[in-house]
Amino acid sequence: MNLELLESFGNSYPDDADGILDCNSMALTAAFNRHGSLLAVGSNDGRIAIWDIITRGICRFLQAHVHPVCSLSWSRNGFKLLSGSMDWTISVWDVLKGECIYKYRFPSPILRVQFHPIDSDVFLVCPMRLRPVLVKIDGDQRHLKFDEEAGEQNIFASFDRLGKRIFSGNAKGKILVMDAESLEILTSFQVTTGSSATTGIKSIEFARKGSNFVVNSADRIIRVYDGDLVKSTGGKPQQVEPVQKLQDLVNRTQWKKCCFSGNAEFICAGSSRQHEIYIWDMAHGNLVKILHGQKGEHLLDIVWHPNRPIIASVASGVVSMWAQTHSENWSAYAPNFKELEENEEYEERESEFDIEDEDRSVEDKNEAQDDDIELDVVTCDPIKAYIDSDIEDEGDVLTFIPVTPEIEEPEDGFWAMTEEEVQILEKMRDDEKRKEEEAKTKVKVVDVNYNGHQIPDELPELASINKKGEPKFVQKAPKVAAAKPPKDKLPPAPIDKPLDIPDLDKSMSPFKEPKDDKMDTST
């Protein structure tokens, strides 16, 4: 199917629910790969389920973390998956093998992770209450610069579309633009409200096409900026006006998550109060659709399919899919097709179903040339919908994960194996288990150090997660050893005199022995 023609028919945004994806655990976050063929879903039990969008089935489970998974990110080619968790660790996964390659430990829980849009060996991490860090796999770690007035807390960072610049926003509404290679501050601008008051930056998301990016702030306003207007000023601040301002004037909704559509023509945002998704037209800023989920559900995350009008929303532990409703139009297959309300008698034309038309006298030249045309069915041309305008090299891409079918109850005589085949199969299974155990021991663990913050040896117990998404851990009381008297102050025990050991039976008895054998009967 030609993906470039999908935008020409009807609306390019979903308008109705299209089923759910149940992972048998509480889902918290989701992320599409670059081609939109796979969907990774992180759960509260630390597992990651990878779904096939076409078959709507789970093709792989990854036992990733101990605490809930809070953020996921795919590499450009789809062979690696990055996962961040509340257990203060980040794991880099080989998706095809289902093995963990690297594990990074941090001194605080992880709020967001993001792979470099082009380089699959570089990723950006946003820890809680610490400044973001740029990590290179099996390489160096560099901390991002921050505004000294606002401090290190509550900093959100994100790569731009091509990964050349890094945008970071703090709780005071200031956005710093840094060079991704040298981490030098290129420029900065302030996000202000109508009364010139500052507002906190909650998230920054970039479109897959063009230079626009959206900023979700704490004042319930979604601002759309043009990245070409944010120019380098040598570190000096500048004033940048948003292209669009989107908000809910009636309900004053606080937004949980915002993102662009695959073609960057629409913007969708999820409400933090209930399961509602708002969709705006990017060109005019008009609200075109509101998708309503079930009542009582709280939205946690939303992602838009990279090249189709499909939205996946995570609410109350279930992934809901939203798509377009298609009505069958048989006249599109044949221009002379006519839909009948009642049965009619069909009159067959002469020579209509003949193999050769005897009445035809003139041969068509085009039909004679059809037999000589050779079609190339081997060469795979790159799809322009997947290629950026500045990057033409696609390379090897992991689009689907091969799955071995399992036969639950084979029929009698089906797949009958000999003793030699059974031994070979058992040996293969033993080799696979041995390789899995060796792979677990070969996982390289790297510590990311911060000045003044230590990485704990034991992971604290997770108690709950507040409304802002920040975890609350159980504070364990430190173990205090019982004080022992010094040896110098202990009285020396006599050697020649036996120790006076009391009678344990009499000393432990709760009753006192009477002085006289006679009982008192006066009462």
KABEL-V969853 format. One record per residue. RES is the residue in one small letter. SS is DSSP state (helix for helix, strand for strand, loop for the rest). OMEGA is omega in whole degrees, 0 to 359 (999 if undefined). Layout:
# KABEL-V969853
RES:SS:OMEGA ; RES:SS:OMEGA
This chain:
# KABEL-V969853
m:loop:181 ; n:loop:183 ; l:helix:182 ; e:helix:181 ; l:helix:183 ; l:helix:182 ; e:helix:185 ; s:helix:184 ; f:loop:173 ; g:loop:181 ; n:loop:181 ; s:loop:178 ; y:loop:181 ; p:loop:182 ; d:loop:181 ; d:strand:179 ; a:strand:183 ; d:strand:176 ; g:strand:181 ; i:strand:176 ; l:strand:182 ; d:loop:182 ; c:loop:183 ; n:loop:175 ; s:loop:184 ; m:loop:180 ; a:strand:181 ; l:strand:183 ; t:strand:182 ; a:strand:180 ; a:strand:174 ; f:strand:169 ; n:loop:189 ; r:loop:179 ; h:loop:179 ; g:loop:180 ; s:loop:182 ; l:strand:179 ; l:strand:177 ; a:strand:183 ; v:strand:177 ; g:strand:186 ; s:strand:182 ; n:loop:178 ; d:loop:177 ; g:loop:180 ; r:strand:176 ; i:strand:178 ; a:strand:179 ; i:strand:183 ; w:strand:170 ; d:strand:186 ; i:loop:183 ; i:loop:182 ; t:loop:183 ; r:loop:179 ; g:strand:179 ; i:strand:180 ; c:strand:178 ; r:strand:173 ; f:strand:178 ; l:strand:175 ; q:strand:194 ; a:loop:192 ; h:loop:178 ; v:loop:180 ; h:loop:183 ; p:loop:176 ; v:strand:186 ; c:strand:183 ; s:strand:179 ; l:strand:179 ; s:strand:178 ; w:strand:172 ; s:loop:185 ; r:loop:181 ; n:loop:177 ; g:loop:181 ; f:loop:182 ; k:strand:177 ; l:strand:181 ; l:strand:182 ; s:strand:176 ; g:strand:188 ; s:strand:175 ; m:loop:178 ; d:loop:173 ; w:loop:181 ; t:strand:175 ; i:strand:181 ; s:strand:174 ; v:strand:189 ; w:strand:167 ; d:strand:189 ; v:loop:184 ; l:loop:179 ; k:loop:183 ; g:loop:183 ; e:strand:176 ; c:strand:182 ; i:strand:182 ; y:strand:174 ; k:strand:181 ; y:strand:180 ; r:strand:182 ; f:loop:178 ; p:loop:179 ; s:loop:178 ; p:loop:183 ; i:strand:179 ; l:strand:183 ; r:strand:174 ; v:strand:181 ; q:strand:173 ; f:strand:173 ; h:loop:184 ; p:loop:183 ; i:loop:183 ; d:loop:182 ; s:loop:179 ; d:loop:181 ; v:strand:177 ; f:strand:184 ; l:strand:184 ; v:strand:176 ; c:strand:177 ; p:strand:179 ; m:loop:176 ; r:loop:175 ; l:loop:181 ; r:loop:182 ; p:loop:181 ; v:strand:177 ; l:strand:187 ; v:strand:173 ; k:strand:183 ; i:loop:182 ; d:loop:181 ; g:loop:186 ; d:loop:179 ; q:strand:183 ; r:strand:180 ; h:strand:180 ; l:loop:176 ; k:loop:184 ; f:loop:178 ; d:loop:183 ; e:loop:180 ; e:loop:181 ; a:loop:182 ; g:loop:184 ; e:loop:189 ; q:loop:172 ; n:loop:178 ; i:loop:177 ; f:strand:182 ; a:strand:181 ; s:strand:173 ; f:strand:170 ; d:loop:188 ; r:loop:181 ; l:loop:178 ; g:loop:180 ; k:loop:181 ; r:strand:177 ; i:strand:178 ; f:strand:179 ; s:strand:179 ; g:strand:183 ; n:loop:183 ; a:loop:178 ; k:loop:177 ; g:loop:181 ; k:strand:180 ; i:strand:177 ; l:strand:178 ; v:strand:184 ; m:strand:174 ; d:strand:185 ; a:loop:181 ; e:loop:184 ; s:loop:183 ; l:loop:175 ; e:loop:181 ; i:strand:180 ; l:strand:179 ; t:strand:177 ; s:strand:176 ; f:strand:186 ; q:strand:174 ; v:loop:184 ; t:strand:175 ; t:loop:182 ; g:loop:181 ; s:loop:179 ; s:loop:177 ; a:loop:181 ; t:strand:179 ; t:loop:183 ; g:loop:178 ; i:strand:180 ; k:strand:180 ; s:strand:176 ; i:strand:181 ; e:strand:181 ; f:strand:179 ; a:loop:178 ; r:loop:179 ; k:loop:180 ; g:loop:184 ; s:loop:182 ; n:strand:172 ; f:strand:185 ; v:strand:181 ; v:strand:177 ; n:strand:185 ; s:strand:184 ; a:loop:181 ; d:loop:176 ; r:loop:179 ; i:loop:176 ; i:strand:183 ; r:strand:179 ; v:strand:181 ; y:strand:174 ; d:strand:183 ; g:helix:179 ; d:helix:179 ; l:helix:178 ; v:loop:184 ; k:loop:181 ; s:loop:180 ; t:loop:180 ; g:loop:179 ; g:loop:180 ; k:loop:180 ; p:strand:179 ; q:loop:180 ; q:loop:180 ; v:loop:180 ; e:loop:179 ; p:loop:178 ; v:loop:179 ; q:strand:172 ; k:strand:184 ; l:strand:179 ; q:loop:177 ; d:loop:184 ; l:loop:184 ; v:loop:185 ; n:loop:183 ; r:loop:185 ; t:loop:172 ; q:loop:187 ; w:strand:180 ; k:strand:184 ; k:strand:178 ; c:strand:178 ; c:strand:177 ; f:strand:170 ; s:loop:182 ; g:loop:179 ; n:loop:177 ; a:loop:178 ; e:loop:181 ; f:strand:176 ; i:strand:178 ; c:strand:180 ; a:strand:180 ; g:strand:180 ; s:strand:178 ; s:loop:181 ; r:loop:185 ; q:loop:184 ; h:loop:177 ; e:strand:181 ; i:strand:179 ; y:strand:181 ; i:strand:179 ; w:strand:172 ; d:strand:184 ; m:loop:185 ; a:loop:185 ; h:loop:182 ; g:loop:181 ; n:loop:175 ; l:strand:186 ; v:strand:184 ; k:strand:172 ; i:strand:180 ; l:strand:183 ; h:strand:173 ; g:loop:180 ; q:loop:181 ; k:loop:180 ; g:loop:179 ; e:loop:178 ; h:loop:183 ; l:strand:180 ; l:strand:184 ; d:strand:174 ; i:strand:176 ; v:strand:179 ; w:strand:179 ; h:loop:185 ; p:loop:185 ; n:loop:178 ; r:loop:177 ; p:loop:181 ; i:loop:178 ; i:strand:174 ; a:strand:181 ; s:strand:179 ; v:strand:181 ; a:strand:178 ; s:loop:174 ; g:strand:182 ; v:strand:177 ; v:strand:179 ; s:strand:179 ; m:strand:179 ; w:strand:183 ; a:strand:179 ; q:loop:175 ; t:loop:182 ; h:loop:175 ; s:loop:183 ; e:loop:178 ; n:loop:185 ; w:helix:179 ; s:helix:177 ; a:helix:180 ; y:loop:180 ; a:loop:183 ; p:loop:181 ; n:loop:182 ; f:loop:183 ; k:loop:179 ; e:loop:184 ; l:loop:174 ; e:loop:178 ; e:loop:179 ; n:loop:178 ; e:loop:179 ; e:loop:185 ; y:loop:178 ; e:loop:182 ; e:loop:177 ; r:loop:180 ; e:loop:180 ; s:loop:179 ; e:loop:182 ; f:loop:177 ; d:loop:178 ; i:loop:178 ; e:loop:180 ; d:loop:182 ; e:loop:185 ; d:loop:182 ; r:loop:183 ; s:loop:184 ; v:loop:178 ; e:loop:179 ; d:loop:182 ; k:helix:181 ; n:helix:179 ; e:helix:179 ; a:helix:181 ; q:helix:183 ; d:helix:183 ; d:helix:184 ; d:helix:182 ; i:loop:178 ; e:loop:180 ; l:loop:178 ; d:loop:180 ; v:loop:182 ; v:loop:183 ; t:loop:179 ; c:loop:177 ; d:loop:179 ; p:loop:179 ; i:loop:184 ; k:loop:180 ; a:loop:181 ; y:loop:187 ; i:loop:175 ; d:loop:182 ; s:loop:183 ; d:loop:184 ; i:loop:182 ; e:loop:183 ; d:loop:180 ; e:loop:178 ; g:loop:179 ; d:loop:183 ; v:loop:175 ; l:loop:182 ; t:loop:181 ; f:loop:178 ; i:loop:179 ; p:loop:182 ; v:loop:178 ; t:loop:181 ; p:loop:179 ; e:loop:179 ; i:loop:184 ; e:loop:182 ; e:loop:179 ; p:loop:180 ; e:loop:180 ; d:loop:180 ; g:loop:180 ; f:loop:176 ; w:loop:177 ; a:loop:183 ; m:loop:175 ; t:loop:180 ; e:helix:179 ; e:helix:179 ; e:helix:177 ; v:helix:178 ; q:helix:179 ; i:helix:180 ; l:helix:178 ; e:helix:178 ; k:helix:178 ; m:helix:179 ; r:helix:177 ; d:helix:178 ; d:helix:179 ; e:helix:178 ; k:helix:179 ; r:helix:178 ; k:helix:178 ; e:helix:178 ; e:helix:177 ; e:helix:180 ; a:helix:179 ; k:helix:181 ; t:helix:183 ; k:loop:180 ; v:loop:182 ; k:strand:181 ; v:strand:182 ; v:strand:177 ; d:strand:176 ; v:loop:188 ; n:loop:172 ; y:strand:179 ; n:loop:180 ; g:loop:180 ; h:strand:181 ; q:loop:178 ; i:loop:183 ; p:loop:177 ; d:loop:178 ; e:loop:181 ; l:loop:178 ; p:loop:182 ; e:loop:181 ; l:strand:181 ; a:strand:182 ; s:strand:178 ; i:strand:183 ; n:loop:183 ; k:loop:180 ; k:loop:182 ; g:loop:180 ; e:loop:182 ; p:strand:175 ; k:strand:185 ; f:strand:179 ; v:loop:179 ; q:loop:180 ; k:loop:178 ; a:loop:181 ; p:loop:180 ; k:loop:181 ; v:loop:180 ; a:loop:180 ; a:loop:183 ; a:loop:179 ; k:loop:177 ; p:loop:180 ; p:loop:183 ; k:helix:182 ; d:helix:184 ; k:helix:178 ; l:loop:179 ; p:loop:180 ; p:loop:180 ; a:loop:177 ; p:loop:185 ; i:loop:186 ; d:loop:182 ; k:loop:180 ; p:loop:180 ; l:loop:180 ; d:loop:182 ; i:loop:181 ; p:loop:178 ; d:loop:185 ; l:helix:182 ; d:helix:182 ; k:helix:182 ; s:helix:182 ; m:loop:182 ; s:loop:180 ; p:loop:181 ; f:loop:177 ; k:loop:179 ; e:loop:177 ; p:loop:181 ; k:loop:181 ; d:loop:179 ; d:loop:181 ; k:loop:180 ; m:loop:180 ; d:loop:183 ; t:loop:181 ; s:loop:181 ; t:loop:999
